[in-house]
Amino acid sequence: MSNKNARLKINSVNSCFGDGMSDVGSVLSIGVSGIQSGLQNAQKAAEDIVKVGMKPEAGTEKDALGDLTQAAVELKTSEIQVKASAEVVKTADKMMGAIIDTLV
């Protein structure tokens, strides 16, 4: 394909998708950010679970159970966040592939 034909094809794709590649890049960035945030939250929740097991006996069993429950919920929420963000990354990857396939 000549450079002129390639430029025409790119211009045609840009007119259909706008600035599609930067949009995909933004979506990809959001997905990666969500994964990182979810992993950080999971790490904190895991640390909180460990701390519950290491607390001195001064606290009541009810307090420890509440702390453990809260940490477990945060850990599960973080898992869901990471999975959802991974789906965003997969979708951005598919979108980028579709744009590249259109260009080729």
MMTF fields as JSON, N, C-alpha, C and O atoms, coordinates in Angstrom:
{
  "mmtfVersion": "1.0.0",
  "mmtfProducer": "UNKNOWN",
  "numBonds": 415,
  "numAtoms": 416,
  "numGroups": 104,
  "numChains": 1,
  "numModels": 1,
  "chainsPerModel": [1],
  "groupsPerChain": [104],
  "chainIdList": ["A"],
  "bondAtomList": [4, 2, 8, 6, 12, 10, 16, 14, 20, 18, 24, 22, 28, 26, 32, 30, 36, 34, 40, 38, 44, 42, 48, 46, 52, 50, 56, 54, 60, 58, 64, 62, 68, 66, 72, 70, 76, 74, 80, 78, 84, 82, 88, 86, 92, 90, 96, 94, 100, 98, 104, 102, 108, 106, 112, 110, 116, 114, 120, 118, 124, 122, 128, 126, 132, 130, 136, 134, 140, 138, 144, 142, 148, 146, 152, 150, 156, 154, 160, 158, 164, 162, 168, 166, 172, 170, 176, 174, 180, 178, 184, 182, 188, 186, 192, 190, 196, 194, 200, 198, 204, 202, 208, 206, 212, 210, 216, 214, 220, 218, 224, 222, 228, 226, 232, 230, 236, 234, 240, 238, 244, 242, 248, 246, 252, 250, 256, 254, 260, 258, 264, 262, 268, 266, 272, 270, 276, 274, 280, 278, 284, 282, 288, 286, 292, 290, 296, 294, 300, 298, 304, 302, 308, 306, 312, 310, 316, 314, 320, 318, 324, 322, 328, 326, 332, 330, 336, 334, 340, 338, 344, 342, 348, 346, 352, 350, 356, 354, 360, 358, 364, 362, 368, 366, 372, 370, 376, 374, 380, 378, 384, 382, 388, 386, 392, 390, 396, 394, 400, 398, 404, 402, 408, 406, 412, 410],
  "bondOrderList": [1, 1, 1, 1, 1, 1, 1, 1, 1, 1, 1, 1, 1, 1, 1, 1, 1, 1, 1, 1, 1, 1, 1, 1, 1, 1, 1, 1, 1, 1, 1, 1, 1, 1, 1, 1, 1, 1, 1, 1, 1, 1, 1, 1, 1, 1, 1, 1, 1, 1, 1, 1, 1, 1, 1, 1, 1, 1, 1, 1, 1, 1, 1, 1, 1, 1, 1, 1, 1, 1, 1, 1, 1, 1, 1, 1, 1, 1, 1, 1, 1, 1, 1, 1, 1, 1, 1, 1, 1, 1, 1, 1, 1, 1, 1, 1, 1, 1, 1, 1, 1, 1, 1],
  "groupList": [{"groupName": "MET", "atomNameList": ["N", "CA", "C", "O"], "elementList": ["N", "C", "C", "O"], "formalChargeList": [0, 0, 0, 0], "bondAtomList": [1, 0, 2, 1, 3, 2], "bondOrderList": [1, 1, 2], "singleLetterCode": "M", "chemCompType": "L-PEPTIDE LINKING"}, {"groupName": "SER", "atomNameList": ["N", "CA", "C", "O"], "elementList": ["N", "C", "C", "O"], "formalChargeList": [0, 0, 0, 0], "bondAtomList": [1, 0, 2, 1, 3, 2], "bondOrderList": [1, 1, 2], "singleLetterCode": "S", "chemCompType": "L-PEPTIDE LINKING"}, {"groupName": "ASN", "atomNameList": ["N", "CA", "C", "O"], "elementList": ["N", "C", "C", "O"], "formalChargeList": [0, 0, 0, 0], "bondAtomList": [1, 0, 2, 1, 3, 2], "bondOrderList": [1, 1, 2], "singleLetterCode": "N", "chemCompType": "L-PEPTIDE LINKING"}, {"groupName": "LYS", "atomNameList": ["N", "CA", "C", "O"], "elementList": ["N", "C", "C", "O"], "formalChargeList": [0, 0, 0, 0], "bondAtomList": [1, 0, 2, 1, 3, 2], "bondOrderList": [1, 1, 2], "singleLetterCode": "K", "chemCompType": "L-PEPTIDE LINKING"}, {"groupName": "ALA", "atomNameList": ["N", "CA", "C", "O"], "elementList": ["N", "C", "C", "O"], "formalChargeList": [0, 0, 0, 0], "bondAtomList": [1, 0, 2, 1, 3, 2], "bondOrderList": [1, 1, 2], "singleLetterCode": "A", "chemCompType": "L-PEPTIDE LINKING"}, {"groupName": "ARG", "atomNameList": ["N", "CA", "C", "O"], "elementList": ["N", "C", "C", "O"], "formalChargeList": [0, 0, 0, 0], "bondAtomList": [1, 0, 2, 1, 3, 2], "bondOrderList": [1, 1, 2], "singleLetterCode": "R", "chemCompType": "L-PEPTIDE LINKING"}, {"groupName": "LEU", "atomNameList": ["N", "CA", "C", "O"], "elementList": ["N", "C", "C", "O"], "formalChargeList": [0, 0, 0, 0], "bondAtomList": [1, 0, 2, 1, 3, 2], "bondOrderList": [1, 1, 2], "singleLetterCode": "L", "chemCompType": "L-PEPTIDE LINKING"}, {"groupName": "ILE", "atomNameList": ["N", "CA", "C", "O"], "elementList": ["N", "C", "C", "O"], "formalChargeList": [0, 0, 0, 0], "bondAtomList": [1, 0, 2, 1, 3, 2], "bondOrderList": [1, 1, 2], "singleLetterCode": "I", "chemCompType": "L-PEPTIDE LINKING"}, {"groupName": "VAL", "atomNameList": ["N", "CA", "C", "O"], "elementList": ["N", "C", "C", "O"], "formalChargeList": [0, 0, 0, 0], "bondAtomList": [1, 0, 2, 1, 3, 2], "bondOrderList": [1, 1, 2], "singleLetterCode": "V", "chemCompType": "L-PEPTIDE LINKING"}, {"groupName": "CYS", "atomNameList": ["N", "CA", "C", "O"], "elementList": ["N", "C", "C", "O"], "formalChargeList": [0, 0, 0, 0], "bondAtomList": [1, 0, 2, 1, 3, 2], "bondOrderList": [1, 1, 2], "singleLetterCode": "C", "chemCompType": "L-PEPTIDE LINKING"}, {"groupName": "PHE", "atomNameList": ["N", "CA", "C", "O"], "elementList": ["N", "C", "C", "O"], "formalChargeList": [0, 0, 0, 0], "bondAtomList": [1, 0, 2, 1, 3, 2], "bondOrderList": [1, 1, 2], "singleLetterCode": "F", "chemCompType": "L-PEPTIDE LINKING"}, {"groupName": "GLY", "atomNameList": ["N", "CA", "C", "O"], "elementList": ["N", "C", "C", "O"], "formalChargeList": [0, 0, 0, 0], "bondAtomList": [1, 0, 2, 1, 3, 2], "bondOrderList": [1, 1, 2], "singleLetterCode": "G", "chemCompType": "PEPTIDE LINKING"}, {"groupName": "ASP", "atomNameList": ["N", "CA", "C", "O"], "elementList": ["N", "C", "C", "O"], "formalChargeList": [0, 0, 0, 0], "bondAtomList": [1, 0, 2, 1, 3, 2], "bondOrderList": [1, 1, 2], "singleLetterCode": "D", "chemCompType": "L-PEPTIDE LINKING"}, {"groupName": "GLN", "atomNameList": ["N", "CA", "C", "O"], "elementList": ["N", "C", "C", "O"], "formalChargeList": [0, 0, 0, 0], "bondAtomList": [1, 0, 2, 1, 3, 2], "bondOrderList": [1, 1, 2], "singleLetterCode": "Q", "chemCompType": "L-PEPTIDE LINKING"}, {"groupName": "GLU", "atomNameList": ["N", "CA", "C", "O"], "elementList": ["N", "C", "C", "O"], "formalChargeList": [0, 0, 0, 0], "bondAtomList": [1, 0, 2, 1, 3, 2], "bondOrderList": [1, 1, 2], "singleLetterCode": "E", "chemCompType": "L-PEPTIDE LINKING"}, {"groupName": "PRO", "atomNameList": ["N", "CA", "C", "O"], "elementList": ["N", "C", "C", "O"], "formalChargeList": [0, 0, 0, 0], "bondAtomList": [1, 0, 2, 1, 3, 2], "bondOrderList": [1, 1, 2], "singleLetterCode": "P", "chemCompType": "L-PEPTIDE LINKING"}, {"groupName": "THR", "atomNameList": ["N", "CA", "C", "O"], "elementList": ["N", "C", "C", "O"], "formalChargeList": [0, 0, 0, 0], "bondAtomList": [1, 0, 2, 1, 3, 2], "bondOrderList": [1, 1, 2], "singleLetterCode": "T", "chemCompType": "L-PEPTIDE LINKING"}],
  "groupTypeList": [0, 1, 2, 3, 2, 4, 5, 6, 3, 7, 2, 1, 8, 2, 1, 9, 10, 11, 12, 11, 0, 1, 12, 8, 11, 1, 8, 6, 1, 7, 11, 8, 1, 11, 7, 13, 1, 11, 6, 13, 2, 4, 13, 3, 4, 4, 14, 12, 7, 8, 3, 8, 11, 0, 3, 15, 14, 4, 11, 16, 14, 3, 12, 4, 6, 11, 12, 6, 16, 13, 4, 4, 8, 14, 6, 3, 16, 1, 14, 7, 13, 8, 3, 4, 1, 4, 14, 8, 8, 3, 16, 4, 12, 3, 0, 0, 11, 4, 7, 7, 12, 16, 6, 8],
  "groupIdList": [1, 2, 3, 4, 5, 6, 7, 8, 9, 10, 11, 12, 13, 14, 15, 16, 17, 18, 19, 20, 21, 22, 23, 24, 25, 26, 27, 28, 29, 30, 31, 32, 33, 34, 35, 36, 37, 38, 39, 40, 41, 42, 43, 44, 45, 46, 47, 48, 49, 50, 51, 52, 53, 54, 55, 56, 57, 58, 59, 60, 61, 62, 63, 64, 65, 66, 67, 68, 69, 70, 71, 72, 73, 74, 75, 76, 77, 78, 79, 80, 81, 82, 83, 84, 85, 86, 87, 88, 89, 90, 91, 92, 93, 94, 95, 96, 97, 98, 99, 100, 101, 102, 103, 104],
  "secStructList": [7, 7, 2, 2, 2, 2, 2, 2, 2, 2, 2, 2, 2, 2, 2, 2, 2, 1, 1, 2, 2, 2, 2, 2, 2, 2, 2, 2, 2, 2, 2, 2, 2, 2, 2, 2, 2, 2, 2, 2, 2, 2, 2, 2, 2, 2, 2, 2, 2, 2, 2, 2, 2, 2, 7, 7, 6, 6, 1, 7, 2, 2, 2, 2, 2, 2, 2, 2, 2, 2, 2, 2, 2, 2, 2, 2, 2, 2, 2, 2, 2, 2, 2, 2, 2, 2, 2, 2, 2, 2, 2, 2, 2, 2, 2, 2, 2, 2, 2, 2, 2, 2, 2, 7],
  "xCoordList": [0.851, 0.0, 0.897, 1.846, 0.598, 1.399, 1.132, 0.128, 2.061, 1.895, 0.632, -0.047, 0.313, -0.891, -2.144, -3.047, -2.192, -3.341, -3.441, -4.536, -2.298, -2.298, -2.824, -3.609, -2.386, -2.864, -4.358, -5.065, -4.841, -6.272, -7.058, -8.107, -6.536, -7.198, -7.211, -8.223, -6.079, -5.993, -6.965, -7.668, -7.013, -7.958, -9.398, -10.245, -9.664, -11.003, -11.345, -12.453, -10.398, -10.613, -10.78, -11.66, -9.939, -10.048, -11.392, -11.947, -11.92, -13.222, -14.33, -15.333, -14.152, -15.147, -15.01, -16.002, -13.768, -13.533, -13.118, -12.941, -12.962, -12.427, -10.987, -10.248, -10.596, -9.243, -9.292, -8.968, -9.696, -9.974, -8.824, -9.034, -7.625, -6.496, -6.261, -5.957, -6.397, -6.199, -7.348, -7.148, -8.558, -9.684, -9.419, -9.684, -8.897, -8.578, -7.475, -7.508, -6.502, -5.427, -5.955, -5.48, -6.935, -7.542, -8.273, -8.158, -9.02, -9.75, -8.761, -8.971, -7.699, -6.669, -6.039, -5.832, -5.743, -5.153, -6.086, -5.641, -7.365, -8.353, -8.407, -8.467, -8.385, -8.415, -7.198, -7.321, -6.029, -4.786, -4.792, -4.382, -5.252, -5.343, -6.28, -5.991, -7.396, -8.336, -7.724, -7.963, -6.934, -6.259, -5.27, -5.24, -4.463, -3.48, -4.154, -3.706, -5.216, -5.943, -6.546, -6.477, -7.132, -7.714, -6.674, -6.934, -5.495, -4.429, -3.92, -3.627, -3.818, -3.4, -4.428, -4.067, -5.706, -6.762, -6.772, -7.01, -6.514, -6.46, -5.292, -5.416, -4.171, -2.99, -3.304, -2.955, -3.966, -4.324, -5.313, -5.176, -6.309, -7.293, -6.616, -6.944, -5.68, -4.964, -4.139, -4.081, -3.509, -2.75, -3.677, -3.32, -4.866, -5.84, -6.288, -6.493, -6.44, -6.825, -5.732, -6.016, -4.491, -3.367, -3.338, -3.097, -3.581, -3.558, -4.626, -4.399, -5.777, -6.839, -6.331, -6.605, -5.601, -5.072, -3.947, -3.636, -3.332, -2.198, -2.572, -1.708, -3.839, -4.252, -4.134, -4.403, -3.728, -3.693, -5.106, -6.08, -5.215, -6.497, -7.305, -8.427, -6.777, -7.48, -8.803, -9.762, -8.871, -10.09, -11.081, -10.712, -12.307, -13.317, -13.355, -12.904, -13.9, -14.032, -14.96, -14.751, -15.979, -16.93, -16.241, -16.519, -15.339, -14.591, -13.708, -13.634, -13.045, -12.165, -12.967, -12.535, -14.138, -14.981, -15.45, -15.487, -15.806, -16.223, -15.086, -15.3, -13.864, -12.695, -12.405, -12.1, -12.506, -12.245, -13.282, -12.944, -14.541, -15.608, -15.408, -15.541, -15.086, -14.857, -13.687, -13.775, -12.596, -11.422, -11.745, -11.285, -12.533, -12.907, -13.773, -13.609, -14.694, -15.541, -14.688, -14.885, -13.743, -12.847, -11.999, -11.749, -11.561, -10.774, -11.609, -11.126, -12.845, -13.732, -14.056, -14.09, -14.293, -14.565, -13.371, -13.537, -12.178, -10.963, -10.838, -10.428, -11.19, -11.158, -12.098, -11.735, -13.299, -14.279, -13.78, -13.95, -13.163, -12.623, -11.536, -11.511, -10.642, -9.563, -10.139, -9.701, -11.11, -11.722, -12.432, -12.31, -13.169, -13.875, -12.88, -13.083, -11.821, -10.806, -10.081, -9.716, -9.87, -9.248, -10.147, -9.653, -11.447, -12.382, -12.304, -12.417, -12.112, -11.943, -10.697, -10.718, -9.607, -8.353, -8.557, -8.086, -9.253, -9.521, -10.335, -10.061, -11.326, -12.158, -11.338, -11.477, -10.486, -9.626, -8.695, -8.443, -8.185, -7.317, -8.068, -7.535, -9.307, -10.122, -10.417, -10.385, -10.706, -10.982, -9.75, -9.853, -8.588, -7.352, -7.092, -6.677, -7.337, -7.174, -8.087, -7.685, -9.336, -10.293, -9.863, -9.999, -9.35, -8.876, -7.684, -7.603, -6.748, -5.558, -5.971, -5.446, -6.902, -7.378, -8.015, -7.889, -8.684, -9.304, -8.245, -8.432, -7.131, -6.057, -5.285, -4.721, -5.258, -4.441, -5.159, -4.613],
  "yCoordList": [-1.169, 0.0, 1.231, 1.311, 2.184, 3.396, 4.276, 4.12, 5.206, 6.129, 6.959, 7.247, 7.346, 8.156, 7.361, 7.88, 6.099, 5.251, 5.007, 5.0, 4.807, 4.589, 5.821, 5.703, 7.026, 8.271, 8.452, 8.902, 8.098, 8.198, 7.264, 7.633, 6.054, 5.095, 5.589, 5.479, 6.131, 6.671, 7.822, 7.897, 8.718, 9.843, 9.341, 9.897, 8.286, 7.714, 7.126, 7.313, 6.422, 5.847, 6.963, 6.887, 8.001, 9.114, 9.809, 10.254, 9.905, 10.559, 9.687, 10.209, 8.368, 7.472, 7.402, 7.432, 7.309, 7.093, 8.357, 8.322, 9.447, 10.642, 10.354, 9.772, 10.749, 10.445, 9.147, 9.121, 8.079, 6.807, 6.228, 5.661, 6.355, 5.758, 6.427, 5.748, 7.752, 8.4, 8.057, 7.95, 7.883, 7.453, 6.065, 5.811, 5.175, 3.829, 3.905, 3.189, 4.774, 4.954, 5.438, 5.009, 6.328, 6.82, 5.698, 5.556, 4.909, 3.791, 2.792, 2.284, 2.513, 1.591, 2.12, 1.369, 3.396, 4.025, 3.934, 3.662, 4.162, 4.055, 2.62, 2.399, 1.653, 0.253, -0.137, -0.801, 0.277, -0.032, 0.65, 0.056, 1.888, 2.612, 1.9, 1.81, 1.398, 0.656, -0.621, -0.983, -1.302, -2.521, -2.181, -2.848, -1.139, -0.745, -0.359, -0.76, 0.41, 0.83, -0.371, -0.459, -1.284, -2.481, -3.341, -3.889, -3.459, -4.243, -3.583, -4.266, -2.26, -1.544, -1.726, -1.959, -1.619, -1.807, -3.238, -3.458, -4.203, -5.607, -5.827, -6.55, -5.201, -5.319, -4.764, -5.375, -3.601, -2.996, -3.873, -4.061, -4.411, -5.285, -6.536, -6.986, -7.1, -8.29, -7.967, -8.761, -6.798, -6.37, -6.194, -6.553, -5.642, -5.462, -6.808, -6.937, -7.805, -9.146, -9.726, -10.325, -9.542, -10.038, -9.315, -9.937, -8.009, -7.23, -7.715, -7.719, -8.118, -8.614, -9.828, -9.961, -10.699, -11.891, -11.598, -12.425, -10.424, -10.078, -9.112, -8.728, -8.717, -7.764, -8.404, -9.593, -7.6, -8.123, -8.402, -7.938, -9.127, -9.551, -8.409, -8.64, -7.184, -6.063, -5.755, -5.344, -5.946, -5.686, -6.827, -7.941, -6.534, -7.583, -8.43, -8.021, -9.611, -10.523, -9.924, -10.11, -9.207, -8.576, -7.527, -7.437, -6.729, -5.725, -6.391, -5.938, -7.466, -8.179, -8.773, -8.742, -9.313, -9.892, -8.817, -9.04, -7.648, -6.533, -6.068, -5.801, -5.968, -5.569, -6.597, -6.247, -7.866, -8.941, -8.928, -9.095, -8.73, -8.684, -7.526, -7.686, -6.353, -5.179, -5.407, -5.069, -5.974, -6.234, -7.254, -7.118, -8.274, -9.29, -8.691, -9.018, -7.814, -7.14, -6.258, -6.238, -5.528, -4.683, -5.52, -5.118, -6.679, -7.567, -8.061, -8.084, -8.452, -8.925, -7.781, -7.98, -6.591, -5.426, -5.133, -4.802, -5.257, -5.037, -6.064, -5.736, -7.305, -8.368, -8.025, -8.161, -7.583, -7.224, -6.043, -6.015, -5.065, -3.9, -4.306, -3.818, -5.191, -5.636, -6.396, -6.188, -7.267, -8.023, -7.089, -7.252, -6.119, -5.178, -4.339, -4.096, -3.905, -3.101, -3.928, -3.404, -5.204, -6.089, -6.222, -6.3, -6.246, -6.292, -5.005, -5.04, -3.871, -2.589, -2.649, -2.212, -3.193, -3.315, -4.244, -3.949, -5.358, -6.286, -5.608, -5.785, -4.839, -4.137, -3.109, -2.99, -2.365, -1.383, -2.08, -1.57, -3.25, -4.019, -4.438, -4.347, -4.896, -5.29, -4.093, -4.196, -2.948, -1.73, -1.331, -0.987, -1.381, -1.021, -1.98, -1.566, -3.273, -4.26, -4.0, -4.14, -3.615, -3.329, -2.105, -2.083, -1.097, 0.105, -0.231, 0.212, -1.018, -1.4, -2.269, -2.095, -3.203, -4.038, -3.184, -3.492, -2.13, -1.233, -0.515, -0.243, -0.209, 0.51, -0.394, 0.084, -1.658, -2.583, -3.053, -3.836],
  "zCoordList": [0.0, 0.0, 0.0, 0.779, -0.87, -0.938, 0.282, 0.977, 0.522, 1.653, 1.506, 2.492, 0.269, 0.03, 0.392, 1.047, -0.039, 0.285, 1.785, 2.349, 2.427, 3.875, 4.595, 5.536, 4.152, 4.775, 4.569, 5.471, 3.372, 3.106, 4.027, 4.554, 4.213, 5.078, 6.529, 7.223, 6.975, 8.333, 8.503, 9.51, 7.532, 7.611, 7.644, 8.343, 6.881, 6.877, 8.245, 8.748, 8.836, 10.167, 11.198, 12.056, 11.119, 12.064, 11.956, 12.96, 10.734, 10.589, 11.195, 11.68, 11.167, 11.77, 13.288, 14.016, 13.749, 15.171, 15.91, 17.128, 15.218, 15.879, 16.233, 15.438, 17.395, 17.846, 18.639, 19.826, 17.98, 18.629, 19.413, 20.485, 18.912, 19.605, 20.949, 21.929, 21.013, 22.316, 23.257, 24.467, 22.708, 23.542, 24.118, 25.293, 23.285, 23.748, 24.796, 25.796, 24.56, 25.534, 26.868, 27.92, 26.832, 28.075, 28.8, 30.017, 28.049, 28.646, 29.233, 30.334, 28.514, 28.991, 30.279, 31.232, 30.296, 31.48, 32.69, 33.805, 32.465, 33.551, 34.072, 35.282, 33.17, 33.579, 34.402, 35.431, 33.945, 34.676, 36.041, 37.038, 36.085, 37.35, 38.325, 39.518, 37.814, 38.65, 39.204, 40.356, 38.381, 38.832, 39.949, 40.983, 39.733, 40.737, 42.055, 43.129, 41.967, 43.16, 43.886, 45.112, 43.135, 43.728, 44.429, 45.501, 43.823, 44.442, 45.725, 46.706, 45.711, 46.921, 48.034, 49.188, 47.684, 48.681, 49.214, 50.401, 48.342, 48.766, 49.727, 50.716, 49.426, 50.303, 51.696, 52.706, 51.743, 53.026, 53.785, 54.994, 53.081, 53.73, 54.276, 55.374, 53.527, 53.994, 55.248, 56.186, 55.244, 56.423, 57.622, 58.744, 57.384, 58.465, 59.036, 60.243, 58.168, 58.635, 59.531, 60.568, 59.121, 59.927, 61.279, 62.313, 61.266, 62.513, 63.491, 64.701, 62.986, 63.864, 64.643, 65.835, 63.98, 64.639, 65.611, 66.468, 65.488, 66.334, 67.464, 68.252, 67.553, 68.588, 69.964, 70.136, 70.94, 72.312, 72.811, 72.218, 73.854, 74.408, 75.014, 75.465, 75.044, 75.672, 74.968, 75.621, 73.655, 72.901, 73.086, 73.459, 72.827, 72.965, 71.708, 70.638, 71.87, 70.741, 69.686, 68.487, 70.138, 69.225, 68.353, 67.157, 68.947, 68.185, 67.133, 65.99, 67.534, 66.602, 65.451, 64.299, 65.776, 64.732, 63.755, 62.545, 64.29, 63.431, 62.531, 61.348, 63.089, 62.299, 61.208, 60.068, 61.58, 60.616, 59.498, 58.326, 59.866, 58.867, 57.911, 56.698, 58.455, 57.612, 56.664, 55.484, 57.162, 56.323, 55.233, 54.099, 55.573, 54.583, 53.479, 52.304, 53.868, 52.868, 51.972, 50.757, 52.553, 51.752, 50.8, 49.663, 51.266, 50.407, 49.227, 48.095, 49.479, 48.408, 47.44, 46.226, 47.982, 47.135, 46.228, 45.054, 46.781, 45.991, 44.876, 43.763, 45.181, 44.163, 43.003, 41.835, 43.343, 42.318, 41.496, 40.277, 42.163, 41.462, 40.472, 39.342, 40.889, 40.001, 38.805, 37.673, 39.045, 37.943, 36.958, 35.744, 37.482, 36.604, 35.804, 34.615, 36.449, 35.758, 34.703, 33.651, 34.971, 33.982, 32.752, 31.627, 32.961, 31.829, 31.012, 29.787, 31.682, 30.976, 30.104, 28.954, 30.653, 29.886, 28.691, 27.592, 28.894, 27.787, 26.69, 25.503, 27.091, 26.108, 25.342, 24.125, 26.041, 25.37, 24.384, 23.292, 24.772, 23.884, 22.624, 21.518, 22.795, 21.635, 20.742, 19.516, 21.375, 20.591, 19.785, 18.607, 20.428, 19.734, 18.589, 17.507, 18.827, 17.759, 16.596, 15.441, 16.891, 15.826, 15.017, 13.794, 15.703, 14.992, 14.125, 12.979, 14.663, 13.886, 12.705, 11.605, 12.91, 11.815, 10.707, 9.522, 11.107, 10.118, 9.307, 8.121, 9.954, 9.273, 8.316, 7.332, 8.59, 7.794, 6.582, 5.805]
}
